[in-house]
Amino acid sequence: MHDIYLAGVNSPEWRKIFKSKISQDITIFDPYIEKFSTTEKNRAEQIAREFYFLDYCSVIVFYFNSQPTKSARVQLGDAVGKGRQVIVCLDGKVSGKKFLKQYCDYRGIMLAESLDDLILDVEELVNQLSLCNK
């Protein structure tokens, strides 16, 4: 299974940077696809695959910036409600940033304020989880 699942802003830019800088020992599931299928069957399969990996990755990484992220916020609430290990990054001007910070503080969610900080935090957390599972 993968160590981390990439969630949040649905754009390739931050994902490419994240994957290029994260330790090569960490496995990543990135559900981003450039063109979502137009057939109902393929869409349903993609969504089912995403939910499967959301349930079985060790850490779910949520990255938020100035781009809209309504579905990612729903995923965040779902992951936290299921007791999943979550890290949130609020990079720059995020709509509702104050609320998201309060939510993370209240729920005890790790919070990063830049992509570089997020990468360091994820590496540290995955290493800690690996030590706990040995």
TAVEN-V408579 format. One record per pair of residues at least 12 apart in sequence whose C-alpha atoms are under 7 Angstrom apart, sorted by sequence separation. I is the first residue (numbers start at 0). J is the second residue. D is the distance in Angstrom with one decimal. If there is no record, write none. Layout:
i = {I;I}
j = {J;J}
d = {D;D}
//
This chain:
i = {30;9;86;87;88;89;90;2;3;4;5;85;86;87;88;89;90;2;3;4;5;85;86;87;88;89;90;1;2;3;4;59;60;61;62;63;64;88;1;58;59;60;61;62;63;64;65;1;57;58;59;60;61;62;63;64;65;64;65;64;65;88;63;4;4;3;6;2;3;4;5;6;7;8;0;1;2;3;4;5;6;7;8;0;2;3;4;5;6;7;3;8;8;7;7;6;21;22;17}
j = {49;31;108;109;110;111;112;25;26;27;28;108;109;110;111;112;113;26;27;28;29;109;110;111;112;113;114;26;27;28;29;84;85;86;87;88;89;113;27;84;85;86;87;88;89;90;91;28;84;85;86;87;88;89;90;91;92;92;93;93;94;117;93;53;56;56;59;56;57;58;59;60;61;62;55;56;57;58;59;60;61;62;63;56;58;59;60;61;62;63;60;66;68;68;71;71;118;122;118}
d = {6.2;6.7;6.2;6.3;5.7;6.4;5.2;6.0;6.5;5.9;6.4;6.3;4.9;5.0;4.5;5.1;4.9;5.1;5.0;4.8;5.2;6.9;6.0;6.2;5.5;6.8;6.9;5.0;6.0;6.2;6.0;6.3;6.0;6.2;6.0;5.9;6.1;6.4;5.5;5.1;4.9;5.0;4.7;4.8;5.1;5.0;7.0;6.1;6.8;5.7;6.4;6.1;6.1;6.5;6.1;5.9;5.2;6.1;4.7;4.9;6.5;6.2;6.5;6.5;6.0;5.3;6.9;5.4;5.8;6.4;6.3;5.7;4.6;6.0;6.9;5.3;5.0;4.7;4.8;5.1;4.7;4.6;5.6;6.5;6.3;5.6;6.0;6.4;6.4;5.7;6.8;6.6;5.8;6.5;4.9;6.6;6.0;6.9;6.7}
//
